[in-house]
Amino acid sequence: MTTDNATDVDGRTARWAGRRLELLVLAREYVLDQGVSNLTLRPVADAMGVTIATVIRQFGSKDALLRAIVEDINTELAVELRAGREPDSRSAEDLLRALWRRWSHDPRKQREFAVCFELYGLAIANPQRYRWFLDSVVTQWLDIIEVQLDQVSIAQAEKRNVATLILALFRGLHLDLIATGDTERVDETFELVVATLLNILGPR
């Protein structure tokens, strides 16, 4: 007895065939809400309204799904920063404040950073498994910041180190903000960071 192949395909799987981007958006929202520490594919699939088979077919594995989500977040951030450039605001001070506003005062960004900090912990405990994250969370973010530094007068040879300093300071403040929710204190500390960075960079 033969069976029509179409009847062997789960209806939800067929529905989402070729719609990976929509699934990625749904998966991203689930991960931002639930975190990654205890993440498994079954509740993700249930929340998305598809089968585990569909998730695996579209993304391959849980780790591959997480990687796709992180890449999506990084890509979105880079697009936002490029779109948000202000040609008349080219000082280092203006740039730092613009970055901080975009990265710290948006509740959605706070959720994204919280997930990234969770992944940091997992990656430190298992660096081989999460090497892709450790590479992307440094290299890709430094590249994003360096693009913004093109707006100010910083020597090309200094840009990578300056970007590293900005990234380290911003991440420390973000971790504090997520852990404590003390926006006023962290914002005041950010102003101190700006003054310190400008002192290090000197007149620009």
Buried (B, 14 or more C-beta within 10 A) or exposed (E): EEEEEEEEEEEBBEEBEEEBEEBBEBBBBBBBEBBBEEBEBEEBBEBBEBBEBBBBBBBEEBBBBBBBBBBBBBEBBBEBBEEEBEEEEBEBBBBBBBBBEBBBEEEEBBBBBBBBBBBBEBBEEEEEEBEBBBEBBEEBBBEBBBBBBEBBEBEEEEBBEBBBBBBEBBBEBBBBBBEEEEEEEBBEBBEEBBEEBBEEBEEE
